[in-house]
Amino acid sequence: MTITIGCEAIARPSSLGAGYTVVNKGNPAGAAGTITSVEVWLKDDADPLYIGIFYTTNGNTLKCRSSQNVGAVATGDKRTIPVTLSVEIGDYIGMYALANVIELTTSGGAGVWYREGEYIDVDDEATFQLGAAWVISLYGTGEEPAVGSSRGFIIG
C-alpha cells in the first residue's frame, strides 16, 4: 500500500521566515513503512535542505523520528527528491532550511507547527507554535513493507 504524508507541493502565496523547523499537521501518515520520495515547492534555493518525520509526544511537543539532509535544492516549480525515512501511523512530515524557502498558505489547512531553529535531528524534541489553518508545500510518498517481511520480527 502507498503511504502519503503532508500536503500537495504547489505554488503558494506566502512563505515562512528563514531558520525555522516547520512540520505539516495536515495529512498524517496512514500506515507505517518508508517514505521514499518527497515533493517540495520552494520560494528560494535551500542549501542544505533537511527533511524529517515527526510525531507528537504531548500537545504541540514534537519529536523527530527520522531525518535526512537532501543537499541543495533549487527554487522554482515542484521538486521531487529521493529519500529514505522511517514513518509510523500518525506521523507528520517537516523540514528545515536556513533560507526563507518553503511556500505557505495561511488559510484552508490543518495547520503547521513551527519553531525558530534547527530541531530536525533524530530524537530532537521541542514544543512548537501552531499556525492554525496554515499549509506548507511539502508532501511525501512511500510504501508499507511487503507482506511477509519481518519489520524486526523473525518469520519462519
N, C-alpha and C positions, 0 to 999 in steps of 0.2 A: 504494500500500500504506500502511496506517496504521502509524505509529510509536508505540510505547508506551515509557515510561521511568519508573522509580520504582515505588513501592508504593501499594496502594489507600489512598485517603483515607477512613479510618473513625475512629470514636471509639477511643482507646487509653487505657490506664490510667495512664500517666505522661507527663511532659513534660521537655524539656531546659531547663536554666537560660538566663537572659537573656544576650544578646550573643554567641551562638555562630553561626558558619557551620557548617551541617550538610549532609551530602551522603549520599543513599541509595545504598548499594552494591548493593542488590537491583534486579533487572530493568534492566540497562543497555540502551541503545538498540540495536535490532537492525537499524536502517537509518539512512541519512543523509537529512537534509531539514530541515524546520522544525517545531518544536513550536509549536502554535497555541492550546493550551488546557491549563491546569494546575488540578488539584483539590487543595485542602488542607483539613485539619481542624485548627482552632486551639483551644488552651486559652484564650488571652487575645487581645484585639484586637492587631493588628500595624499600626503606623503610623510609618514605611512598612514594607512587606514587599518584599524583593528575592528574585527567583528567578534561578537561574543554571544553566548547563550546564557540567560539569567533565569532565576526563579525567586519567588518571594519567600522570605523567611518569617516576616511579620509585617502586615500592612504595606507600607511603602519602603520597607527594607528589602533590598535585593542582594543576591549572591551570584557570582559568576560561576557557571558550571564548566564551560569550555570557551576558549577564545583562540583567535589566530590573527597574526599580523599578515595582512594580504598584500603589503607593499604599497607602491604608488598606484593611485587610481585617478585617471584624468576626468575632468568635468565634461558635461555635455551629454545629453541623452542617457538612456538606461545603460548601465554597465553590468555585465554578468561575470562573476568571479567564482572560480572553483575553490571550495573549502572542504575541510573535514572537521565537523563539530558535533560532539555528542549532544543529544537532546532527549528530554523526558516529557511525558504528557504534562501539559500546562506550562511549559517553559516559554520564555519570550526572547526575541532577538534584539540585539543592541549593537552600538558602535561607538568608537572614539576616534577623533582626529584633532590635531592642533588647529587646523584651519576652520573657517566658517563654511562648512561643506554641505551638510545634509539639508535637503529641501523639506519644507514643513508646511502643513496646513493647520490653522488654529481652530478649525471647527469641523464637525461631522465625523469625528473618530472616537475611539475608546479612551484615548489619552496617551501621553508619552511621559515616562519617568525621565528626569534629567538631573544631573549633578555636575557642578563645575569640578574639573579634574579628571584624572585617569583612574577608573575603577573597573578595569576590564581584564585584569589578570585572574587566572583560575583561583577560586576561593576568596577573591576580594568581596567584601560585604560592606554595604553602606546604606544609609537612609537617603532616599531620593525625594525631590519635589515632583508633584504630578501636574502636568499641563493638561487639564481636563479638556477632552474633545480634540486634542491635537493628534496629528498623524504625521509620521515621517516616511519617506520613500525608501524602505528597507524591507526586503522580502526574501525568504529562504525556502528552498525545497530540498527534499531528501527522501530516503527510503527506510522503512522498517526492516529489521533483519529478516532474512529469508526464513521461511517455515522450516523448522528443524535445526536452525542454527542455535548455538548454545547461549549467547549473551551472558557468558560466565558460568553456565551450568554444564555439567558433564552429561552427555547423551550417550546412551548405549546400554 
